[in-house]
Amino acid sequence: MDETSEVIESIDAVAVEPEIPSEPLPPIQSRFLFVDVAALRAKQLRKGARVRFEREPGLPAPNKAERVAMEEVRRGLVFYNVPPLRKGIAAGTDE
């Protein structure tokens, strides 16, 4: 299993019981992880999940689920869990 599928499984598990961090999470440094987390959050939003931020007065709010998800991830409102790499994956060999 690669890192992306493990992240997907962990976010799907969170979809059952939504967990909103009490403090914003640190920004995601990897653009690939950002896209994965935002895509999974957009899927949750399309299925009926509630938006986790309030519209700011005077600024247009995004309407599409993908844009809302990206904004939530950017603000650190989406909980995600990246499991540690296994030895075989870190070394480049499968075990």
C-alpha positions as protocol buffer text, in pm:
chain_id: "A"
residue {
  index: 1
  type: MET
  ca { x: 0 y: 0 z: 0 }
}
residue {
  index: 2
  type: ASP
  ca { x: 137 y: 341 z: -85 }
}
residue {
  index: 3
  type: GLU
  ca { x: 119 y: 654 z: 129 }
}
residue {
  index: 4
  type: THR
  ca { x: -174 y: 802 z: -66 }
}
residue {
  index: 5
  type: SER
  ca { x: -401 y: 502 z: -14 }
}
residue {
  index: 6
  type: GLU
  ca { x: -314 y: 494 z: 356 }
}
residue {
  index: 7
  type: VAL
  ca { x: -403 y: 863 z: 386 }
}
residue {
  index: 8
  type: ILE
  ca { x: -728 y: 798 z: 202 }
}
residue {
  index: 9
  type: GLU
  ca { x: -819 y: 516 z: 439 }
}
residue {
  index: 10
  type: SER
  ca { x: -742 y: 728 z: 744 }
}
residue {
  index: 11
  type: ILE
  ca { x: -953 y: 1018 z: 614 }
}
residue {
  index: 12
  type: ASP
  ca { x: -1239 y: 781 z: 525 }
}
residue {
  index: 13
  type: ALA
  ca { x: -1229 y: 658 z: 884 }
}
residue {
  index: 14
  type: VAL
  ca { x: -1255 y: 1019 z: 1003 }
}
residue {
  index: 15
  type: ALA
  ca { x: -1556 y: 1070 z: 774 }
}
residue {
  index: 16
  type: VAL
  ca { x: -1766 y: 858 z: 1009 }
}
residue {
  index: 17
  type: GLU
  ca { x: -1692 y: 1076 z: 1313 }
}
residue {
  index: 18
  type: PRO
  ca { x: -1589 y: 1424 z: 1199 }
}
residue {
  index: 19
  type: GLU
  ca { x: -1306 y: 1561 z: 1402 }
}
residue {
  index: 20
  type: ILE
  ca { x: -1237 y: 1933 z: 1388 }
}
residue {
  index: 21
  type: PRO
  ca { x: -905 y: 2031 z: 1540 }
}
residue {
  index: 22
  type: SER
  ca { x: -931 y: 2273 z: 1835 }
}
residue {
  index: 23
  type: GLU
  ca { x: -636 y: 2468 z: 1695 }
}
residue {
  index: 24
  type: PRO
  ca { x: -550 y: 2500 z: 1326 }
}
residue {
  index: 25
  type: LEU
  ca { x: -311 y: 2233 z: 1206 }
}
residue {
  index: 26
  type: PRO
  ca { x: 26 y: 2340 z: 1067 }
}
residue {
  index: 27
  type: PRO
  ca { x: 20 y: 2410 z: 692 }
}
residue {
  index: 28
  type: ILE
  ca { x: 76 y: 2112 z: 464 }
}
residue {
  index: 29
  type: GLN
  ca { x: 418 y: 2141 z: 301 }
}
residue {
  index: 30
  type: SER
  ca { x: 367 y: 1875 z: 34 }
}
residue {
  index: 31
  type: ARG
  ca { x: 143 y: 1987 z: -251 }
}
residue {
  index: 32
  type: PHE
  ca { x: 61 y: 1621 z: -324 }
}
residue {
  index: 33
  type: LEU
  ca { x: -63 y: 1564 z: 31 }
}
residue {
  index: 34
  type: PHE
  ca { x: -257 y: 1892 z: 11 }
}
residue {
  index: 35
  type: VAL
  ca { x: -434 y: 1775 z: -305 }
}
residue {
  index: 36
  type: ASP
  ca { x: -511 y: 1431 z: -156 }
}
residue {
  index: 37
  type: VAL
  ca { x: -655 y: 1576 z: 165 }
}
residue {
  index: 38
  type: ALA
  ca { x: -855 y: 1844 z: -20 }
}
residue {
  index: 39
  type: ALA
  ca { x: -994 y: 1590 z: -268 }
}
residue {
  index: 40
  type: LEU
  ca { x: -1111 y: 1363 z: 12 }
}
residue {
  index: 41
  type: ARG
  ca { x: -1266 y: 1657 z: 197 }
}
residue {
  index: 42
  type: ALA
  ca { x: -1443 y: 1766 z: -124 }
}
residue {
  index: 43
  type: LYS
  ca { x: -1589 y: 1417 z: -151 }
}
residue {
  index: 44
  type: GLN
  ca { x: -1722 y: 1451 z: 204 }
}
residue {
  index: 45
  type: LEU
  ca { x: -1872 y: 1793 z: 120 }
}
residue {
  index: 46
  type: ARG
  ca { x: -2045 y: 1656 z: -191 }
}
residue {
  index: 47
  type: LYS
  ca { x: -2198 y: 1384 z: 27 }
}
residue {
  index: 48
  type: GLY
  ca { x: -2348 y: 1648 z: 257 }
}
residue {
  index: 49
  type: ALA
  ca { x: -2082 y: 1736 z: 517 }
}
residue {
  index: 50
  type: ARG
  ca { x: -2104 y: 2083 z: 666 }
}
residue {
  index: 51
  type: VAL
  ca { x: -1859 y: 2361 z: 580 }
}
residue {
  index: 52
  type: ARG
  ca { x: -1615 y: 2428 z: 865 }
}
residue {
  index: 53
  type: PHE
  ca { x: -1569 y: 2802 z: 823 }
}
residue {
  index: 54
  type: GLU
  ca { x: -1792 y: 3106 z: 817 }
}
residue {
  index: 55
  type: ARG
  ca { x: -1819 y: 3336 z: 517 }
}
residue {
  index: 56
  type: GLU
  ca { x: -1615 y: 3654 z: 567 }
}
residue {
  index: 57
  type: PRO
  ca { x: -1814 y: 3973 z: 504 }
}
residue {
  index: 58
  type: GLY
  ca { x: -1713 y: 4157 z: 189 }
}
residue {
  index: 59
  type: LEU
  ca { x: -1528 y: 3860 z: 38 }
}
residue {
  index: 60
  type: PRO
  ca { x: -1684 y: 3616 z: -207 }
}
residue {
  index: 61
  type: ALA
  ca { x: -1714 y: 3265 z: -65 }
}
residue {
  index: 62
  type: PRO
  ca { x: -1628 y: 2966 z: -281 }
}
residue {
  index: 63
  type: ASN
  ca { x: -1930 y: 2766 z: -398 }
}
residue {
  index: 64
  type: LYS
  ca { x: -1775 y: 2452 z: -544 }
}
residue {
  index: 65
  type: ALA
  ca { x: -1696 y: 2169 z: -306 }
}
residue {
  index: 66
  type: GLU
  ca { x: -1337 y: 2148 z: -431 }
}
residue {
  index: 67
  type: ARG
  ca { x: -1269 y: 2517 z: -361 }
}
residue {
  index: 68
  type: VAL
  ca { x: -1433 y: 2500 z: -19 }
}
residue {
  index: 69
  type: ALA
  ca { x: -1224 y: 2193 z: 64 }
}
residue {
  index: 70
  type: MET
  ca { x: -903 y: 2365 z: -47 }
}
residue {
  index: 71
  type: GLU
  ca { x: -986 y: 2666 z: 171 }
}
residue {
  index: 72
  type: GLU
  ca { x: -1058 y: 2443 z: 472 }
}
residue {
  index: 73
  type: VAL
  ca { x: -727 y: 2261 z: 427 }
}
residue {
  index: 74
  type: ARG
  ca { x: -542 y: 2591 z: 381 }
}
residue {
  index: 75
  type: ARG
  ca { x: -693 y: 2721 z: 707 }
}
residue {
  index: 76
  type: GLY
  ca { x: -596 y: 2402 z: 892 }
}
residue {
  index: 77
  type: LEU
  ca { x: -955 y: 2297 z: 962 }
}
residue {
  index: 78
  type: VAL
  ca { x: -929 y: 1945 z: 818 }
}
residue {
  index: 79
  type: PHE
  ca { x: -785 y: 1670 z: 1036 }
}
residue {
  index: 80
  type: TYR
  ca { x: -566 y: 1420 z: 856 }
}
residue {
  index: 81
  type: ASN
  ca { x: -330 y: 1146 z: 963 }
}
residue {
  index: 82
  type: VAL
  ca { x: -23 y: 1031 z: 772 }
}
residue {
  index: 83
  type: PRO
  ca { x: 93 y: 692 z: 896 }
}
residue {
  index: 84
  type: PRO
  ca { x: 468 y: 640 z: 939 }
}
residue {
  index: 85
  type: LEU
  ca { x: 651 y: 478 z: 650 }
}
residue {
  index: 86
  type: ARG
  ca { x: 726 y: 109 z: 675 }
}
residue {
  index: 87
  type: LYS
  ca { x: 1088 y: -9 z: 646 }
}
residue {
  index: 88
  type: GLY
  ca { x: 1046 y: -160 z: 298 }
}
residue {
  index: 89
  type: ILE
  ca { x: 889 y: 155 z: 156 }
}
residue {
  index: 90
  type: ALA
  ca { x: 1151 y: 384 z: 309 }
}
residue {
  index: 91
  type: ALA
  ca { x: 1434 y: 171 z: 172 }
}
residue {
  index: 92
  type: GLY
  ca { x: 1267 y: 138 z: -170 }
}
residue {
  index: 93
  type: THR
  ca { x: 1204 y: -236 z: -147 }
}
residue {
  index: 94
  type: ASP
  ca { x: 878 y: -418 z: -87 }
}
residue {
  index: 95
  type: GLU
  ca { x: 861 y: -669 z: 193 }
}
